[in-house]
Amino acid sequence: MHTNNRRFVIAVVGLNAFVFSAPVFAYLDPGSGSVLLQGILAALAAIGVTVKLYWHRLLRLLGLKRKSAQKGTEQAGSGNYHHEEADSSQKDDS
Protein backbone atom coordinates (compact mmCIF):
# COMPACT_ATOMS: atom_id res chain seq x y z
CA MET A 1 0.00 0.00 0.00
CA HIS A 2 1.39 3.38 -0.95
CA THR A 3 1.91 6.07 1.64
CA ASN A 4 -0.78 8.34 0.17
CA ASN A 5 -3.36 5.51 0.18
CA ARG A 6 -2.46 4.64 3.77
CA ARG A 7 -2.90 8.26 4.85
CA PHE A 8 -6.25 8.42 3.08
CA VAL A 9 -7.49 5.26 4.81
CA ILE A 10 -6.36 6.56 8.22
CA ALA A 11 -8.09 9.89 7.57
CA VAL A 12 -11.36 8.22 6.54
CA VAL A 13 -11.37 5.87 9.53
CA GLY A 14 -10.55 8.75 11.89
CA LEU A 15 -13.27 10.94 10.40
CA ASN A 16 -15.83 8.13 10.72
CA ALA A 17 -14.90 7.68 14.36
CA PHE A 18 -15.86 11.30 15.06
CA VAL A 19 -18.88 11.58 12.77
CA PHE A 20 -20.65 8.37 13.76
CA SER A 21 -19.83 8.33 17.45
CA ALA A 22 -22.58 8.41 20.05
CA PRO A 23 -22.38 10.66 23.10
CA VAL A 24 -20.94 8.93 26.13
CA PHE A 25 -21.82 10.01 29.65
CA ALA A 26 -18.89 8.86 31.70
CA TYR A 27 -17.70 9.85 35.13
CA LEU A 28 -14.01 10.56 35.54
CA ASP A 29 -13.02 10.42 39.16
CA PRO A 30 -9.92 12.16 40.59
CA GLY A 31 -7.95 8.90 40.28
CA SER A 32 -8.32 9.12 36.49
CA GLY A 33 -6.61 12.50 36.48
CA SER A 34 -3.83 11.08 38.61
CA VAL A 35 -3.29 8.21 36.18
CA LEU A 36 -3.29 10.66 33.27
CA LEU A 37 -0.70 12.83 35.03
CA GLN A 38 1.47 9.78 35.77
CA GLY A 39 1.31 8.75 32.10
CA ILE A 40 2.39 12.21 30.96
CA LEU A 41 5.26 12.29 33.47
CA ALA A 42 6.36 8.79 32.44
CA ALA A 43 6.36 9.82 28.78
CA LEU A 44 8.46 12.90 29.59
CA ALA A 45 10.90 10.76 31.59
CA ALA A 46 11.18 8.27 28.72
CA ILE A 47 11.85 11.08 26.25
CA GLY A 48 14.50 12.52 28.59
CA VAL A 49 16.29 9.19 28.97
CA THR A 50 16.18 8.57 25.21
CA VAL A 51 17.63 12.01 24.48
CA LYS A 52 20.35 11.44 27.06
CA LEU A 53 21.29 8.08 25.56
CA TYR A 54 21.43 9.39 21.98
CA TRP A 55 22.64 12.96 22.67
CA HIS A 56 26.06 12.61 21.02
CA ARG A 57 24.54 10.87 18.01
CA LEU A 58 22.00 13.68 17.70
CA LEU A 59 24.74 16.31 17.81
CA ARG A 60 26.68 14.50 15.06
CA LEU A 61 23.51 14.24 12.98
CA LEU A 62 22.94 17.98 13.29
CA GLY A 63 26.58 18.66 12.46
CA LEU A 64 27.35 20.26 15.81
CA LYS A 65 29.94 17.67 16.83
CA ARG A 66 32.57 15.88 14.78
CA LYS A 67 33.10 12.15 14.94
CA SER A 68 36.45 11.39 16.58
CA ALA A 69 38.85 9.64 14.18
CA GLN A 70 40.68 7.53 16.77
CA LYS A 71 37.70 6.32 18.77
CA GLY A 72 38.22 2.60 18.09
CA THR A 73 42.00 2.58 18.56
CA GLU A 74 42.06 4.33 21.93
CA GLN A 75 39.58 2.07 23.68
CA ALA A 76 41.18 -0.67 25.74
CA GLY A 77 39.76 -4.12 25.10
CA SER A 78 38.02 -3.12 21.93
CA GLY A 79 38.23 -6.68 20.60
CA ASN A 80 40.73 -5.90 17.86
CA TYR A 81 43.57 -7.86 19.49
CA HIS A 82 42.51 -11.18 18.01
CA HIS A 83 42.26 -9.73 14.50
CA GLU A 84 45.62 -7.98 14.76
CA GLU A 85 47.24 -11.22 15.95
CA ALA A 86 45.74 -13.13 13.00
CA ASP A 87 46.92 -10.43 10.58
CA SER A 88 50.47 -10.54 11.91
CA SER A 89 50.61 -14.35 11.60
CA GLN A 90 49.49 -14.09 7.98
CA LYS A 91 52.25 -11.57 7.28
CA ASP A 92 54.88 -13.94 8.76
CA ASP A 93 53.78 -16.81 6.48
CA SER A 94 54.34 -14.93 3.24
C-alpha positions as a Python dict, from the first residue, in 0.01 Angstrom:
ca = {
    (1, 'M'): (0, 0, 0),
    (2, 'H'): (139, 338, -95),
    (3, 'T'): (191, 607, 164),
    (4, 'N'): (-78, 834, 17),
    (5, 'N'): (-336, 551, 18),
    (6, 'R'): (-246, 464, 377),
    (7, 'R'): (-290, 826, 485),
    (8, 'F'): (-625, 842, 308),
    (9, 'V'): (-749, 526, 481),
    (10, 'I'): (-636, 656, 822),
    (11, 'A'): (-809, 989, 757),
    (12, 'V'): (-1136, 822, 654),
    (13, 'V'): (-1137, 587, 953),
    (14, 'G'): (-1055, 875, 1189),
    (15, 'L'): (-1327, 1094, 1040),
    (16, 'N'): (-1583, 813, 1072),
    (17, 'A'): (-1490, 768, 1436),
    (18, 'F'): (-1586, 1130, 1506),
    (19, 'V'): (-1888, 1158, 1277),
    (20, 'F'): (-2065, 837, 1376),
    (21, 'S'): (-1983, 833, 1745),
    (22, 'A'): (-2258, 841, 2005),
    (23, 'P'): (-2238, 1066, 2310),
    (24, 'V'): (-2094, 893, 2613),
    (25, 'F'): (-2182, 1001, 2965),
    (26, 'A'): (-1889, 886, 3170),
    (27, 'Y'): (-1770, 985, 3513),
    (28, 'L'): (-1401, 1056, 3554),
    (29, 'D'): (-1302, 1042, 3916),
    (30, 'P'): (-992, 1216, 4059),
    (31, 'G'): (-795, 890, 4028),
    (32, 'S'): (-832, 912, 3649),
    (33, 'G'): (-661, 1250, 3648),
    (34, 'S'): (-383, 1108, 3861),
    (35, 'V'): (-329, 821, 3618),
    (36, 'L'): (-329, 1066, 3327),
    (37, 'L'): (-70, 1283, 3503),
    (38, 'Q'): (147, 978, 3577),
    (39, 'G'): (131, 875, 3210),
    (40, 'I'): (239, 1221, 3096),
    (41, 'L'): (526, 1229, 3347),
    (42, 'A'): (636, 879, 3244),
    (43, 'A'): (636, 982, 2878),
    (44, 'L'): (846, 1290, 2959),
    (45, 'A'): (1090, 1076, 3159),
    (46, 'A'): (1118, 827, 2872),
    (47, 'I'): (1185, 1108, 2625),
    (48, 'G'): (1450, 1252, 2859),
    (49, 'V'): (1629, 919, 2897),
    (50, 'T'): (1618, 857, 2521),
    (51, 'V'): (1763, 1201, 2448),
    (52, 'K'): (2035, 1144, 2706),
    (53, 'L'): (2129, 808, 2556),
    (54, 'Y'): (2143, 939, 2198),
    (55, 'W'): (2264, 1296, 2267),
    (56, 'H'): (2606, 1261, 2102),
    (57, 'R'): (2454, 1087, 1801),
    (58, 'L'): (2200, 1368, 1770),
    (59, 'L'): (2474, 1631, 1781),
    (60, 'R'): (2668, 1450, 1506),
    (61, 'L'): (2351, 1424, 1298),
    (62, 'L'): (2294, 1798, 1329),
    (63, 'G'): (2658, 1866, 1246),
    (64, 'L'): (2735, 2026, 1581),
    (65, 'K'): (2994, 1767, 1683),
    (66, 'R'): (3257, 1588, 1478),
    (67, 'K'): (3310, 1215, 1494),
    (68, 'S'): (3645, 1139, 1658),
    (69, 'A'): (3885, 964, 1418),
    (70, 'Q'): (4068, 753, 1677),
    (71, 'K'): (3770, 632, 1877),
    (72, 'G'): (3822, 260, 1809),
    (73, 'T'): (4200, 258, 1856),
    (74, 'E'): (4206, 433, 2193),
    (75, 'Q'): (3958, 207, 2368),
    (76, 'A'): (4118, -67, 2574),
    (77, 'G'): (3976, -412, 2510),
    (78, 'S'): (3802, -312, 2193),
    (79, 'G'): (3823, -668, 2060),
    (80, 'N'): (4073, -590, 1786),
    (81, 'Y'): (4357, -786, 1949),
    (82, 'H'): (4251, -1118, 1801),
    (83, 'H'): (4226, -973, 1450),
    (84, 'E'): (4562, -798, 1476),
    (85, 'E'): (4724, -1122, 1595),
    (86, 'A'): (4574, -1313, 1300),
    (87, 'D'): (4692, -1043, 1058),
    (88, 'S'): (5047, -1054, 1191),
    (89, 'S'): (5061, -1435, 1160),
    (90, 'Q'): (4949, -1409, 798),
    (91, 'K'): (5225, -1157, 728),
    (92, 'D'): (5488, -1394, 876),
    (93, 'D'): (5378, -1681, 648),
    (94, 'S'): (5434, -1493, 324),
}
